[in-house]
């Protein structure tokens, strides 16, 4: 099944075009789910698992994949739909890389890969509440496809410590940007909360947008108001993959705008580091961070602040 996955070279052609590839699968029922192909290393039949004592209840065990020991998460159980109930010979695992770690998700049948435009991907209905495990939905062949918030799943299995010691923050530097705006753009409520915890001690006004289109419309609104964006907005920290407009396209549109083109932008994503470093250069970001490393985030933001202050003289 590894042949289902595109090469990195092929995937990079989608960047800046607001397109993505989704792997469709089911969890033992009629509902269809998806995750972004960018995050997938391999798809394979359910291997023999070694059970671990006292592990998280959603972790079925570990397996060996290409010389590495990888935890296998029952995705159906992790999103509170009950354990996967299909015979082992019909089950599959999707080996993924998120936040600089490799893990596999146990699923039922794997369908196919589809190429879509991000404007076909919509946020979950607001009436669905805050506890669901979706970052987005789309429609295909008259059926709803649900895109899993894998970051939320992983954060619940292995929570991050987002508290940082005071010495991480350069108080003298931060007094120069205290009260100014920083825009964070992410479709994951977990990622937004994590960034807020790290950024709050810096004293900036944290503004949220939940996808690239929402962020772009906010910037256009500020322009219409006559706001001095270059003066008041310290930087934008954006996720890569989001409904309606991804972070690559958001960066591309900002760089095309004469009034916004000098905005400092950091790409903050759980996608593969090597892939994204190439893409940062392609679309023109000022920096790149893998999720979620709190100290790295704090240090990179302060590095960008120094760079911006030096540029302004």
Phi and psi in degrees as GROMACS dihedral restraints (atoms count N, CA, C in turn):
[ dihedral_restraints ]
;  ai    aj    ak    al  type     phi  dphi    fc
    3     4     5     6     1   -57.8    20    10
    4     5     6     7     1   -24.7    20    10
    6     7     8     9     1   -67.3    20    10
    7     8     9    10     1   -13.3    20    10
    9    10    11    12     1   -66.8    20    10
   10    11    12    13     1   -27.0    20    10
   12    13    14    15     1   -86.1    20    10
   13    14    15    16     1   139.6    20    10
   15    16    17    18     1   -74.7    20    10
   16    17    18    19     1   161.3    20    10
   18    19    20    21     1   -76.5    20    10
   19    20    21    22     1   159.6    20    10
   21    22    23    24     1   -60.3    20    10
   22    23    24    25     1   -40.0    20    10
   24    25    26    27     1   -58.3    20    10
   25    26    27    28     1   -41.4    20    10
   27    28    29    30     1   -67.5    20    10
   28    29    30    31     1   -37.9    20    10
   30    31    32    33     1   -67.0    20    10
   31    32    33    34     1   -35.7    20    10
   33    34    35    36     1   -63.3    20    10
   34    35    36    37     1   -21.0    20    10
   36    37    38    39     1   -67.1    20    10
   37    38    39    40     1   -19.8    20    10
   39    40    41    42     1   -81.3    20    10
   40    41    42    43     1   -19.5    20    10
   42    43    44    45     1   -69.0    20    10
   43    44    45    46     1   135.3    20    10
   45    46    47    48     1    82.2    20    10
   46    47    48    49     1    -2.3    20    10
   48    49    50    51     1  -109.2    20    10
   49    50    51    52     1     5.9    20    10
   51    52    53    54     1    59.6    20    10
   52    53    54    55     1    37.6    20    10
   54    55    56    57     1  -121.1    20    10
   55    56    57    58     1   161.3    20    10
   57    58    59    60     1  -151.2    20    10
   58    59    60    61     1   165.2    20    10
   60    61    62    63     1  -118.4    20    10
   61    62    63    64     1   134.8    20    10
   63    64    65    66     1  -116.0    20    10
   64    65    66    67     1   139.8    20    10
   66    67    68    69     1   -95.7    20    10
   67    68    69    70     1   121.2    20    10
   69    70    71    72     1   -93.2    20    10
   70    71    72    73     1   140.5    20    10
   72    73    74    75     1  -155.4    20    10
   73    74    75    76     1   170.3    20    10
   75    76    77    78     1  -126.2    20    10
   76    77    78    79     1   167.2    20    10
   78    79    80    81     1  -117.5    20    10
   79    80    81    82     1    37.8    20    10
   81    82    83    84     1    93.2    20    10
   82    83    84    85     1     7.0    20    10
   84    85    86    87     1  -135.9    20    10
   85    86    87    88     1  -161.6    20    10
   87    88    89    90     1   -86.2    20    10
   88    89    90    91     1   -17.7    20    10
   90    91    92    93     1   -65.7    20    10
   91    92    93    94     1   143.8    20    10
   93    94    95    96     1  -109.5    20    10
   94    95    96    97     1   135.0    20    10
   96    97    98    99     1  -122.4    20    10
   97    98    99   100     1   169.3    20    10
   99   100   101   102     1  -154.9    20    10
  100   101   102   103     1   154.3    20    10
  102   103   104   105     1  -137.2    20    10
  103   104   105   106     1   160.4    20    10
  105   106   107   108     1   -71.1    20    10
  106   107   108   109     1   132.6    20    10
  108   109   110   111     1   -60.4    20    10
  109   110   111   112     1   -29.6    20    10
  111   112   113   114     1   -52.4    20    10
  112   113   114   115     1   -29.8    20    10
  114   115   116   117     1   -93.4    20    10
  115   116   117   118     1     0.4    20    10
  117   118   119   120     1  -101.5    20    10
  118   119   120   121     1   133.2    20    10
  120   121   122   123     1   -95.8    20    10
  121   122   123   124     1   -36.8    20    10
  123   124   125   126     1  -164.5    20    10
  124   125   126   127     1   150.3    20    10
  126   127   128   129     1  -123.0    20    10
  127   128   129   130     1   129.7    20    10
  129   130   131   132     1  -149.8    20    10
  130   131   132   133     1   161.9    20    10
  132   133   134   135     1   -63.5    20    10
  133   134   135   136     1   154.1    20    10
  135   136   137   138     1   -56.6    20    10
  136   137   138   139     1   117.8    20    10
  138   139   140   141     1   -85.8    20    10
  139   140   141   142     1   176.6    20    10
  141   142   143   144     1   -72.7    20    10
  142   143   144   145     1   131.9    20    10
  144   145   146   147     1  -105.8    20    10
  145   146   147   148     1   147.9    20    10
  147   148   149   150     1  -104.6    20    10
  148   149   150   151     1   122.2    20    10
  150   151   152   153     1   -77.9    20    10
  151   152   153   154     1   146.9    20    10
  153   154   155   156     1  -111.6    20    10
  154   155   156   157     1   137.0    20    10
  156   157   158   159     1   -71.0    20    10
  157   158   159   160     1   138.6    20    10
  159   160   161   162     1    57.5    20    10
  160   161   162   163     1    34.9    20    10
  162   163   164   165     1   -91.2    20    10
  163   164   165   166     1   174.7    20    10
  165   166   167   168     1   -58.5    20    10
  166   167   168   169     1   143.0    20    10
  168   169   170   171     1   -64.0    20    10
  169   170   171   172     1   -19.5    20    10
  171   172   173   174     1   -88.2    20    10
  172   173   174   175     1    -8.0    20    10
  174   175   176   177     1   -91.2    20    10
  175   176   177   178     1   115.0    20    10
  177   178   179   180     1   -74.2    20    10
  178   179   180   181     1   -26.6    20    10
  180   181   182   183     1   156.0    20    10
  181   182   183   184     1  -161.8    20    10
  183   184   185   186     1  -127.0    20    10
  184   185   186   187     1   158.4    20    10
  186   187   188   189     1  -140.8    20    10
  187   188   189   190     1   168.9    20    10
  189   190   191   192     1  -103.4    20    10
  190   191   192   193     1   126.2    20    10
  192   193   194   195     1  -130.5    20    10
  193   194   195   196     1   114.1    20    10
  195   196   197   198     1    51.3    20    10
  196   197   198   199     1    45.0    20    10
  198   199   200   201     1    83.4    20    10
  199   200   201   202     1     2.2    20    10
  201   202   203   204     1  -115.7    20    10
  202   203   204   205     1   145.8    20    10
  204   205   206   207     1   -89.9    20    10
  205   206   207   208     1   122.6    20    10
  207   208   209   210     1  -123.6    20    10
  208   209   210   211     1   130.1    20    10
  210   211   212   213     1   -71.1    20    10
  211   212   213   214     1   142.6    20    10
  213   214   215   216     1  -113.5    20    10
  214   215   216   217     1   117.1    20    10
  216   217   218   219     1  -100.4    20    10
  217   218   219   220     1   126.7    20    10
  219   220   221   222     1   -72.7    20    10
  220   221   222   223     1   100.6    20    10
  222   223   224   225     1   -64.7    20    10
  223   224   225   226     1   -37.1    20    10
  225   226   227   228     1   -61.3    20    10
  226   227   228   229     1   -44.6    20    10
  228   229   230   231     1   -66.1    20    10
  229   230   231   232     1   -38.9    20    10
  231   232   233   234     1   -65.0    20    10
  232   233   234   235     1   -28.6    20    10
  234   235   236   237     1  -100.0    20    10
  235   236   237   238     1    20.2    20    10
  237   238   239   240     1    64.1    20    10
  238   239   240   241     1    40.9    20    10
  240   241   242   243     1  -112.0    20    10
  241   242   243   244     1    11.5    20    10
  243   244   245   246     1    88.2    20    10
  244   245   246   247     1   163.7    20    10
  246   247   248   249     1   -68.2    20    10
  247   248   249   250     1   152.3    20    10
  249   250   251   252     1   -65.6    20    10
  250   251   252   253     1   128.1    20    10
  252   253   254   255     1  -118.3    20    10
  253   254   255   256     1    69.6    20    10
  255   256   257   258     1  -133.8    20    10
  256   257   258   259     1   151.8    20    10
  258   259   260   261     1   -59.9    20    10
  259   260   261   262     1   146.2    20    10
  261   262   263   264     1   -55.2    20    10
  262   263   264   265     1   -35.3    20    10
  264   265   266   267     1   -71.2    20    10
  265   266   267   268     1   -13.3    20    10
  267   268   269   270     1  -104.0    20    10
  268   269   270   271     1    -6.7    20    10
  270   271   272   273     1   -87.6    20    10
  271   272   273   274     1   159.9    20    10
  273   274   275   276     1  -134.6    20    10
  274   275   276   277     1   160.2    20    10
  276   277   278   279     1  -120.4    20    10
  277   278   279   280     1   143.8    20    10
  279   280   281   282     1  -110.0    20    10
  280   281   282   283     1   111.5    20    10
  282   283   284   285     1   -86.6    20    10
  283   284   285   286     1   123.9    20    10
  285   286   287   288     1  -129.4    20    10
  286   287   288   289     1   161.4    20    10
  288   289   290   291     1  -121.2    20    10
  289   290   291   292     1   116.1    20    10
  291   292   293   294     1  -129.3    20    10
  292   293   294   295     1   136.9    20    10
  294   295   296   297     1    51.2    20    10
  295   296   297   298     1    41.6    20    10
  297   298   299   300     1    66.2    20    10
  298   299   300   301     1    19.2    20    10
  300   301   302   303     1  -128.5    20    10
  301   302   303   304     1   153.5    20    10
  303   304   305   306     1  -110.5    20    10
  304   305   306   307     1   132.8    20    10
  306   307   308   309     1  -148.6    20    10
  307   308   309   310     1   161.3    20    10
  309   310   311   312     1  -119.2    20    10
  310   311   312   313     1   147.0    20    10
  312   313   314   315     1  -114.2    20    10
  313   314   315   316     1   126.0    20    10
  315   316   317   318     1   -80.4    20    10
  316   317   318   319     1   124.5    20    10
  318   319   320   321     1  -133.6    20    10
  319   320   321   322     1   175.5    20    10
  321   322   323   324     1   -83.3    20    10
  322   323   324   325     1  -119.9    20    10
  324   325   326   327     1   -80.7    20    10
  325   326   327   328     1   142.8    20    10
  327   328   329   330     1  -100.2    20    10
  328   329   330   331     1   128.7    20    10
  330   331   332   333     1   -88.5    20    10
  331   332   333   334     1   -81.0    20    10
  333   334   335   336     1  -164.5    20    10
  334   335   336   337     1   173.0    20    10
  336   337   338   339     1   -99.8    20    10
  337   338   339   340     1   135.8    20    10
  339   340   341   342     1  -124.6    20    10
  340   341   342   343     1   144.2    20    10
  342   343   344   345     1  -100.9    20    10
  343   344   345   346     1   124.4    20    10
  345   346   347   348     1  -135.2    20    10
  346   347   348   349     1   168.3    20    10
  348   349   350   351     1   -97.5    20    10
  349   350   351   352     1   141.7    20    10
  351   352   353   354     1   -61.3    20    10
  352   353   354   355     1   -24.7    20    10
  354   355   356   357     1   -73.2    20    10
  355   356   357   358     1    -6.4    20    10
  357   358   359   360     1   -89.9    20    10
  358   359   360   361     1    -6.9    20    10
  360   361   362   363     1  -101.1    20    10
  361   362   363   364     1   124.6    20    10
  363   364   365   366     1  -116.1    20    10
  364   365   366   367     1   151.9    20    10
  366   367   368   369     1   -64.2    20    10
  367   368   369   370     1   156.3    20    10
  369   370   371   372     1   -61.7    20    10
  370   371   372   373     1   151.3    20    10
  372   373   374   375     1   -56.0    20    10
  373   374   375   376     1   137.7    20    10
  375   376   377   378     1   -61.7    20    10
  376   377   378   379     1   -28.9    20    10
  378   379   380   381     1   -72.3    20    10
  379   380   381   382     1    -3.7    20    10
  381   382   383   384     1   -78.6    20    10
  382   383   384   385     1    -7.1    20    10
  384   385   386   387     1    84.8    20    10
  385   386   387   388     1  -166.8    20    10
  387   388   389   390     1  -111.1    20    10
  388   389   390   391     1    -3.9    20    10
  390   391   392   393     1   -96.7    20    10
  391   392   393   394     1    -4.3    20    10
  393   394   395   396     1   -71.1    20    10
  394   395   396   397     1   170.4    20    10
  396   397   398   399     1  -113.2    20    10
  397   398   399   400     1    38.5    20    10
  399   400   401   402     1  -119.2    20    10
  400   401   402   403     1   142.0    20    10
  402   403   404   405     1   -99.3    20    10
  403   404   405   406     1   -21.3    20    10
  405   406   407   408     1  -166.7    20    10
  406   407   408   409     1   168.6    20    10
  408   409   410   411     1  -137.0    20    10
  409   410   411   412     1   160.3    20    10
  411   412   413   414     1  -149.0    20    10
  412   413   414   415     1   173.2    20    10
  414   415   416   417     1  -119.9    20    10
  415   416   417   418     1   139.9    20    10
  417   418   419   420     1  -148.2    20    10
  418   419   420   421     1   126.5    20    10
  420   421   422   423     1    53.0    20    10
  421   422   423   424     1    43.5    20    10
  423   424   425   426     1    64.5    20    10
  424   425   426   427     1    19.8    20    10
  426   427   428   429     1  -125.4    20    10
  427   428   429   430     1   147.3    20    10
  429   430   431   432     1   -79.7    20    10
  430   431   432   433     1   134.6    20    10
  432   433   434   435     1  -114.0    20    10
  433   434   435   436     1   128.5    20    10
  435   436   437   438     1  -103.0    20    10
  436   437   438   439     1   126.7    20    10
  438   439   440   441     1   -97.9    20    10
  439   440   441   442     1   119.4    20    10
  441   442   443   444     1   -73.8    20    10
  442   443   444   445     1   138.9    20    10
  444   445   446   447     1   -84.5    20    10
  445   446   447   448     1    84.0    20    10
  447   448   449   450     1   -65.7    20    10
  448   449   450   451     1   -32.3    20    10
  450   451   452   453     1   -60.8    20    10
  451   452   453   454     1   -38.6    20    10
  453   454   455   456     1   -67.0    20    10
  454   455   456   457     1   -42.1    20    10
  456   457   458   459     1   -57.7    20    10
  457   458   459   460     1   -50.4    20    10
  459   460   461   462     1   -68.0    20    10
  460   461   462   463     1   -35.3    20    10
  462   463   464   465     1   -66.0    20    10
  463   464   465   466     1   -30.5    20    10
  465   466   467   468     1   -77.9    20    10
  466   467   468   469     1   -31.5    20    10
  468   469   470   471     1   -77.2    20    10
  469   470   471   472     1   -42.7    20    10
  471   472   473   474     1  -135.4    20    10
  472   473   474   475     1    83.9    20    10
  474   475   476   477     1   -59.9    20    10
  475   476   477   478     1   145.0    20    10
  477   478   479   480     1   -87.6    20    10
  478   479   480   481     1   146.9    20    10
  480   481   482   483     1   -92.3    20    10
  481   482   483   484     1   109.0    20    10
  483   484   485   486     1   -96.9    20    10
  484   485   486   487     1    -2.0    20    10
  486   487   488   489     1   -78.8    20    10
  487   488   489   490     1   132.2    20    10
  489   490   491   492     1  -118.2    20    10
  490   491   492   493     1   147.7    20    10
  492   493   494   495     1   -68.8    20    10
  493   494   495   496     1   150.7    20    10
  495   496   497   498     1   -57.0    20    10
  496   497   498   499     1   -30.5    20    10
  498   499   500   501     1   -68.0    20    10
  499   500   501   502     1   -11.1    20    10
  501   502   503   504     1   -68.2    20    10
  502   503   504   505     1   -28.5    20    10
  504   505   506   507     1   -95.7    20    10
  505   506   507   508     1   131.5    20    10
  507   508   509   510     1   -89.8    20    10
  508   509   510   511     1    94.7    20    10
  510   511   512   513     1   -61.4    20    10
  511   512   513   514     1   -38.8    20    10
  513   514   515   516     1   -62.6    20    10
  514   515   516   517     1   -41.6    20    10
  516   517   518   519     1   -65.5    20    10
  517   518   519   520     1   -44.9    20    10
  519   520   521   522     1   -71.4    20    10
  520   521   522   523     1   -20.8    20    10
  522   523   524   525     1   -62.6    20    10
  523   524   525   526     1   -22.6    20    10
  525   526   527   528     1   -79.4    20    10
  526   527   528   529     1   -16.0    20    10
  528   529   530   531     1  -120.6    20    10
  529   530   531   532     1     5.4    20    10
  531   532   533   534     1   -58.0    20    10
  532   533   534   535     1   130.5    20    10
  534   535   536   537     1    86.9    20    10
  535   536   537   538     1    -9.0    20    10
  537   538   539   540     1   -84.7    20    10
  538   539   540   541     1   169.2    20    10
  540   541   542   543     1   -89.9    20    10
  541   542   543   544     1   144.5    20    10
  543   544   545   546     1  -132.7    20    10
  544   545   546   547     1   128.3    20    10
  546   547   548   549     1  -101.9    20    10
  547   548   549   550     1   121.8    20    10
  549   550   551   552     1  -110.5    20    10
  550   551   552   553     1   132.7    20    10
  552   553   554   555     1  -125.3    20    10
  553   554   555   556     1   115.1    20    10
  555   556   557   558     1  -162.7    20    10
  556   557   558   559     1   142.3    20    10
  558   559   560   561     1   -88.8    20    10
  559   560   561   562     1    -5.4    20    10
  561   562   563   564     1   -98.3    20    10
  562   563   564   565     1   122.8    20    10
  564   565   566   567     1   -63.7    20    10
  565   566   567   568     1   -32.1    20    10
  567   568   569   570     1   -64.4    20    10
  568   569   570   571     1   -47.3    20    10
  570   571   572   573     1   -63.0    20    10
  571   572   573   574     1   -40.9    20    10
  573   574   575   576     1   -59.9    20    10
  574   575   576   577     1   -46.5    20    10
  576   577   578   579     1   -63.5    20    10
  577   578   579   580     1   -40.6    20    10
  579   580   581   582     1   -63.0    20    10
  580   581   582   583     1   -45.1    20    10
  582   583   584   585     1   -65.0    20    10
  583   584   585   586     1   -40.3    20    10
  585   586   587   588     1   -58.8    20    10
  586   587   588   589     1   -41.7    20    10
  588   589   590   591     1   -61.1    20    10
  589   590   591   592     1   -41.8    20    10
  591   592   593   594     1   -73.5    20    10
  592   593   594   595     1   -38.6    20    10
  594   595   596   597     1   -84.0    20    10
  595   596   597   598     1   -26.2    20    10
  597   598   599   600     1   -53.6    20    10
  598   599   600   601     1   -43.3    20    10
  600   601   602   603     1   -65.4    20    10
  601   602   603   604     1   -10.3    20    10
  603   604   605   606     1   -80.9    20    10
  604   605   606   607     1   -12.3    20    10
  606   607   608   609     1    82.1    20    10
  607   608   609   610     1     6.4    20    10
  609   610   611   612     1   -85.7    20    10
  610   611   612   613     1   161.2    20    10
  612   613   614   615     1   -83.5    20    10
  613   614   615   616     1   108.8    20    10
  615   616   617   618     1   -87.4    20    10
  616   617   618   619     1   120.5    20    10
  618   619   620   621     1  -113.9    20    10
  619   620   621   622     1   135.5    20    10
  621   622   623   624     1  -106.5    20    10
  622   623   624   625     1   144.0    20    10
  624   625   626   627     1  -136.9    20    10
  625   626   627   628     1   145.6    20    10
  627   628   629   630     1  -104.6    20    10
  628   629   630   631     1     3.6    20    10
  630   631   632   633     1  -165.9    20    10
  631   632   633   634     1   169.9    20    10
  633   634   635   636     1   -63.2    20    10
  634   635   636   637     1   -37.0    20    10
  636   637   638   639     1   -65.4    20    10
  637   638   639   640     1   -42.5    20    10
  639   640   641   642     1   -61.4    20    10
  640   641   642   643     1   -40.9    20    10
  642   643   644   645     1   -65.3    20    10
  643   644   645   646     1   -44.1    20    10
  645   646   647   648     1   -64.1    20    10
  646   647   648   649     1   -41.8    20    10
  648   649   650   651     1   -64.5    20    10
  649   650   651   652     1   -35.9    20    10
  651   652   653   654     1   -63.9    20    10
  652   653   654   655     1   -43.2    20    10
  654   655   656   657     1   -62.3    20    10
  655   656   657   658     1   -41.0    20    10
  657   658   659   660     1   -64.2    20    10
  658   659   660   661     1   -38.5    20    10
  660   661   662   663     1   -64.1    20    10
  661   662   663   664     1   -42.3    20    10
  663   664   665   666     1   -62.1    20    10
  664   665   666   667     1   -38.5    20    10
  666   667   668   669     1   -62.3    20    10
  667   668   669   670     1   -44.1    20    10
  669   670   671   672     1   -61.8    20    10
  670   671   672   673     1   -34.1    20    10
  672   673   674   675     1   -74.5    20    10
  673   674   675   676     1   -12.2    20    10
  675   676   677   678     1    81.7    20    10
  676   677   678   679     1    17.4    20    10
  678   679   680   681     1   -68.1    20    10
  679   680   681   682     1   142.0    20    10
  681   682   683   684     1   -82.4    20    10
  682   683   684   685     1    89.2    20    10
  684   685   686   687     1   -66.0    20    10
  685   686   687   688     1   -42.2    20    10
  687   688   689   690     1   -62.1    20    10
  688   689   690   691     1   -29.7    20    10
  690   691   692   693     1   -82.8    20    10
  691   692   693   694     1   -41.6    20    10
  693   694   695   696     1   -92.0    20    10
  694   695   696   697     1   -26.6    20    10
  696   697   698   699     1   -97.0    20    10
  697   698   699   700     1   113.7    20    10
  699   700   701   702     1   -69.1    20    10
  700   701   702   703     1   -46.3    20    10
  702   703   704   705     1  -171.2    20    10
  703   704   705   706     1   170.3    20    10
  705   706   707   708     1  -116.6    20    10
  706   707   708   709     1   132.5    20    10
  708   709   710   711     1  -113.6    20    10
  709   710   711   712     1   116.5    20    10
  711   712   713   714     1  -126.6    20    10
  712   713   714   715     1   141.9    20    10
  714   715   716   717     1   -70.2    20    10
  715   716   717   718     1   165.1    20    10
  717   718   719   720     1   -86.8    20    10
  718   719   720   721     1   -55.9    20    10
  720   721   722   723     1  -101.7    20    10
  721   722   723   724     1   121.2    20    10
  723   724   725   726     1  -150.5    20    10
  724   725   726   727     1   153.5    20    10
  726   727   728   729     1   -60.5    20    10
  727   728   729   730     1   151.6    20    10
  729   730   731   732     1    71.1    20    10
  730   731   732   733     1   -47.2    20    10
  732   733   734   735     1  -151.1    20    10
  733   734   735   736     1   125.4    20    10
  735   736   737   738     1   -83.1    20    10
  736   737   738   739     1   173.2    20    10
  738   739   740   741     1   -67.0    20    10
  739   740   741   742     1   -30.4    20    10
  741   742   743   744     1   -66.3    20    10
  742   743   744   745     1   -45.5    20    10
  744   745   746   747     1   -67.9    20    10
  745   746   747   748     1   -38.2    20    10
  747   748   749   750     1   -58.1    20    10
  748   749   750   751     1   -46.5    20    10
  750   751   752   753     1   -62.7    20    10
  751   752   753   754     1   -43.1    20    10
  753   754   755   756     1   -59.2    20    10
  754   755   756   757     1   -45.1    20    10
  756   757   758   759     1   -66.3    20    10
  757   758   759   760     1   -38.6    20    10
  759   760   761   762     1   -64.7    20    10
  760   761   762   763     1   -41.1    20    10
  762   763   764   765     1   -68.4    20    10
  763   764   765   766     1   -22.8    20    10
  765   766   767   768     1   -79.9    20    10
  766   767   768   769     1   -18.4    20    10
  768   769   770   771     1   -89.8    20    10
  769   770   771   772     1   120.0    20    10
  771   772   773   774     1   -57.5    20    10
  772   773   774   775     1   -32.0    20    10
  774   775   776   777     1   -83.3    20    10
  775   776   777   778     1   -19.1    20    10
  777   778   779   780     1  -113.0    20    10
  778   779   780   781     1    -8.7    20    10
  780   781   782   783     1   -60.7    20    10
  781   782   783   784     1   -21.3    20    10
  783   784   785   786     1   -94.1    20    10
  784   785   786   787     1     6.1    20    10
  786   787   788   789     1   -62.1    20    10
  787   788   789   790     1   136.3    20    10
  789   790   791   792     1   -80.8    20    10
  790   791   792   793     1   128.5    20    10
  792   793   794   795     1  -130.2    20    10
  793   794   795   796     1   130.4    20    10
  795   796   797   798     1  -115.5    20    10
  796   797   798   799     1   127.3    20    10
  798   799   800   801     1   -86.4    20    10
  799   800   801   802     1   123.1    20    10
  801   802   803   804     1  -124.7    20    10
  802   803   804   805     1   103.3    20    10
  804   805   806   807     1  -146.1    20    10
  805   806   807   808     1   155.0    20    10
  807   808   809   810     1   -89.3    20    10
  808   809   810   811     1     0.6    20    10
  810   811   812   813     1   -71.0    20    10
  811   812   813   814     1   167.2    20    10
  813   814   815   816     1   -52.8    20    10
  814   815   816   817     1   130.2    20    10
  816   817   818   819     1   -60.2    20    10
  817   818   819   820     1   -48.0    20    10
  819   820   821   822     1   -62.0    20    10
  820   821   822   823     1   -40.3    20    10
  822   823   824   825     1   -62.0    20    10
  823   824   825   826     1   -47.1    20    10
  825   826   827   828     1   -71.7    20    10
  826   827   828   829     1   -29.9    20    10
  828   829   830   831     1   -61.7    20    10
  829   830   831   832     1   -36.4    20    10
  831   832   833   834     1   -68.8    20    10
  832   833   834   835     1   -37.9    20    10
  834   835   836   837     1   -73.5    20    10
  835   836   837   838     1   -31.9    20    10
  837   838   839   840     1   -56.8    20    10
  838   839   840   841     1   -44.9    20    10
  840   841   842   843     1   -67.2    20    10
  841   842   843   844     1   -37.8    20    10
  843   844   845   846     1   -65.5    20    10
  844   845   846   847     1   -44.5    20    10
  846   847   848   849     1   -94.8    20    10
  847   848   849   850     1   -13.4    20    10
  849   850   851   852     1    95.0    20    10
  850   851   852   853     1    35.1    20    10
  852   853   854   855     1   -76.9    20    10
  853   854   855   856     1   157.3    20    10
  855   856   857   858     1   -87.2    20    10
  856   857   858   859     1   -15.8    20    10
  858   859   860   861     1  -166.2    20    10
  859   860   861   862     1   168.3    20    10
  861   862   863   864     1  -141.0    20    10
  862   863   864   865     1   137.2    20    10
  864   865   866   867     1  -135.5    20    10
  865   866   867   868     1   133.9    20    10
  867   868   869   870     1   -81.4    20    10
  868   869   870   871     1   139.2    20    10
  870   871   872   873     1   -76.8    20    10
  871   872   873   874     1   156.1    20    10
  873   874   875   876     1  -117.1    20    10
  874   875   876   877     1   115.0    20    10
  876   877   878   879     1  -123.5    20    10
  877   878   879   880     1    94.2    20    10
  879   880   881   882     1   -53.8    20    10
  880   881   882   883     1   -46.3    20    10
  882   883   884   885     1   -66.9    20    10
  883   884   885   886     1   -38.8    20    10
  885   886   887   888     1   -61.6    20    10
  886   887   888   889     1   -39.1    20    10
  888   889   890   891     1   -63.0    20    10
  889   890   891   892     1   -47.8    20    10
  891   892   893   894     1   -61.7    20    10
  892   893   894   895     1   -42.7    20    10
  894   895   896   897     1   -69.1    20    10
  895   896   897   898     1   -39.6    20    10
  897   898   899   900     1   -67.9    20    10
  898   899   900   901     1   -41.7    20    10
  900   901   902   903     1   -60.1    20    10
  901   902   903   904     1   -43.6    20    10
  903   904   905   906     1   -68.1    20    10
  904   905   906   907     1   -34.3    20    10
  906   907   908   909     1   -62.5    20    10
  907   908   909   910     1   -44.0    20    10
  909   910   911   912     1   -65.6    20    10
  910   911   912   913     1   -38.6    20    10
  912   913   914   915     1   -60.5    20    10
  913   914   915   916     1   -45.6    20    10
  915   916   917   918     1   -58.9    20    10
  916   917   918   919     1   -45.2    20    10
  918   919   920   921     1   -60.9    20    10
  919   920   921   922     1   -42.8    20    10
  921   922   923   924     1   -67.7    20    10
  922   923   924   925     1   -43.1    20    10
  924   925   926   927     1   -63.2    20    10
  925   926   927   928     1   -37.8    20    10
  927   928   929   930     1   -66.0    20    10
  928   929   930   931     1   -38.8    20    10
  930   931   932   933     1   -65.7    20    10
  931   932   933   934     1   -37.2    20    10
  933   934   935   936     1   -76.0    20    10
  934   935   936   937     1   -14.7    20    10
